[in-house]
Amino acid sequence: MLPFTTWRRISGAKENIVATPKKSSSTDLIERGRKTALGSLTSGIGSALSMMKTASDLANTATNALKVAQSVGATVKATRELQQLSLNELAKRAGVSKSMISRVEQGLTSPTAVMLAKLAEGMTVSLSSLLRGEFGPPVHIQTEAEQPIFKDPKTGLVRRTLSPVSPDAAIEIVHNSLPAKKATGAFPSHSAGTQEHIVVLAGKIEVIVGRRTLKLSQGDAAQFVADIEHSIKNIGPRKAEWILVIFAPARGGSKGR
């Protein structure tokens, strides 16, 4: 229906009023239906894009985890072969099954920090050397981008090696973080004379060394001989972080978490 014009006189003058009739109820329903359909379509597209981003993030995470597993596995195998150790010999030394070592070397599984520590002990090398994949340049410079980062798939422990990885280093400096209420699991005893120093940066942790239990909070520090089995547990409600310094004079190298 076209607009229509009415005239009315106001104080001797005419005023032109253009009036538009109200929409019919059927037109109103069609308009509301169109808006509802458009809203549903927009929401559906948004949900689909969100799902695609989530799938992409998961794929990238899986790809990165696979690359780390393959890199660590190749280093374990190269180190074992350099020392002319068979899978059986390393299995006996490290206390890890032959089949598991094989899977690690092939990059078919992501080893835990404890398992890597056992393999390092079995081959008398540092855990960081297995994560780094190389011993670094002669001057032992390691930029932040080169610092090996390892995330334990079982416990959530994140281990960043801060100090340069080299075959002659007697000291190793590591930044560790552990989710709330999680434990690292028992690390094997290190070579005689190995010492570990811990400085808590955030949270509360429980350090178990043999039969002794040490409870540390932010700002606290502890030192202990690490030639016996030891572990760390986050006893706080939030993520715990600490600096670990490992001194291993007996081997001229370091090992540990």
N, C-alpha and C positions, 0 to 999 in steps of 0.2 A: 504494500500500500504506500502511495506517495505521501510526502509531508503536505500538510495543508496550512493555509494562512488565515488568520483571523485578525480583525481590526477592532480596536476599541479606542474611544476618545478619552484623553486625559488632559484636563485643563485646556480644552480647545484644540489640542494637537492629537494627531493620530499616532498610535504606536503599533508597529508591525511585530507580530508575535508568530514565530514559527514553532509549531508544535509537532512532535513526532508521537504517533500512537505507540502504546506499549506493545512489546512482543507478545506473541501468542504463547500459550503454555507449551505447545509442541516445539516451537522454535527454541524456547528456553531449555527444554529437555535435551534437544539435539546439541545445543551449545555446551551444556554441562557434560554430556556424554563425550563430546570431542575433547574437552579439557581433561577428563578422567583418563581417556585412552592415551592422550599425549603424556600425561603424568606417569602412567604405568610403563609406557614405552621408554621414557627417559630413565625411570628407576631401573628398568630391566637392563638397559645399556650400561648404566653405572655399575650394577652388580656384576655384569659380565666382564667389564674392564677390571674391576677389583679382583675377580677370580683369576683373570689372565695374569695380573701383576703378581698375585700370590704364587701361582704356578711357576712363573718366571723366577721369582726369588728362591723358591724351593729347588728349582733346577740348577740355579747358580750355586746354591749352598752344597748341593750334592756333587756338582762338578768340582768345586774347590776341595771338598773332603776327599774325593777320589784322587785328585792331583797330589794332595798331601800324603795319602796312604801309599800311592805309587812311588813318590819321592823317598819316603822313609823306607819302604820295602827295598828299593834299589840300593840304598845306602847300607842297610843291614846286610844284604847279600854281598855287596862289594867288600865290606869290612870283613865278613866271614871268609870269603874266598881269599882276600889278601893275607889273612892269617892261616890259610890252608886248613880251615876247620870244616869238617863235614857237618851235615845237618844233625846227625846223631851226636857228634861231639859237642856241638853248641847246645843241643837240647839237654844233655847231661850237665853241662857247666851252668846253664842258666836256669834250669828247672822249668823249662817251657817245652811243651810237646813238639816233636818233630813236625807233625802235620800243621800245627799252629804257626811255627816259624816259616814253613813253606808258604802258607797263605799270606803271611805278613810280607815276605819277600816278593810275592807276586802282586801285591797291592790289592788283594781280595778282601782284606779286613782292616779296620782301623784299630791298631793296638792301643791298649790303655797305657798310661804313664808308668804304672807299676811293671807291666810286661816289658816295656822298652828299657826300664831301669835294670831289669833282670838280664835282658839281652846285652846291655852295655857292660854289666858286671861280668857276664860270661866271656866277653871279648876284651875286657880290661880297657874300655874306652869310655868317654863321657857320654851321657845321655844327649847332651847338646850336639855332639858331633854326629849323632845319628839323625837328629832333626835338621841340622844344617846341611848335611850332604857333602860337606867339604870342610877343610881345616882352615880356610881363609888365607889371605895373602901373607907374605913373609913379615910385613910390619904389623899384622894383626889389627887392621882397621875394620870396624864393622859399623856401617851406618844404621840409622833407625829402620830404614826400609829393609835392611838385610837381617835384622834380628829374627831368629827363628821363633815362630809362635806355634804352640801345640795345644790343641783342646782335647782333653780326655773324653771320649764319647760316652763313657760310663758314669763318670763322677762330675763332669762339667768343669774340672780343674783346667785353668788356662795358664800355660807356662810360657813366658817370654824370656829368652836368653838375652840379657843386656850386654854382657861382656863378650869380646871377640872369642870365637871358638878356634883354638889352636892346639897342636899336639903337645906343646911344651908348657902350657898354662897350668899353674898349680892352683889358681883361684878361678872360680866361676861365680858370676853374679846373675841372679834370676829374679824376675818379678812374677809372683804367683797370685792367682785369684781363685776363690772357691765359692760356689753358691751356698746360700743359707742351709744349715743342717746337713751338709754333705761332707763326706770323708774321702781322703785320697786313697785309702787302702794302704796296706803295709808295704813299705819300700824295703828292699833287701839290705843287708849290712854291707857297708862299703869297705874298701881296703883299710888295713890298720893305719891309724894316725889321721884318718879323715875327720875333719871337723865341719860342723854346720853352724852358721850364725843366722838368726832370724830377727827381723825388725818388723813389727806389725804396723802397717800403714792405715788400715781401717778394719773395723769389726772386732770379733773375739774368736780366738782359735784355741784348740787344745792339742798340744804336742805330746805324743806318746813315744817315749824312748825306752825300749826294753820294758821294765816294770814301772818306770817313772812317768808321771803325768804332769805336764806343765800347762797352766792356763794363762794365756796372754791376751791383753787388750791393746787397743790402739796406743802406740807410743812405746809399748813394752818391747824388750829385746831378750834373747836367750842364746846361749851357745852350748853345744853338746858334742861329744864324740859320737860319730855316726857309723862306727864299725859294728853296730847291732841294729836289728830291725827297728824301724821307726815309721810313724805315720802322723798325719795332721787332720783334725776335724774342725769344721766351722760350727761353733756352738752358739752363734749369734743369730738374730732374726734377719740379718742382711748379708750381702756379699762381703767376704773377708778378703783383704789384700795384704801381702807381706813381701818383703825383700829377703831373699835367701842368698847367703854367701857361703860357698863350699870351698874348703881348703883341703887339698889332697896331696900332701908332700911325698907320700910313700911311692906314688906312681909317676910323679912329675906331671900329672894331669888331674882332671877333676871328673866327678861323676855325681849323679844325684838328681834331684827334682828341678 
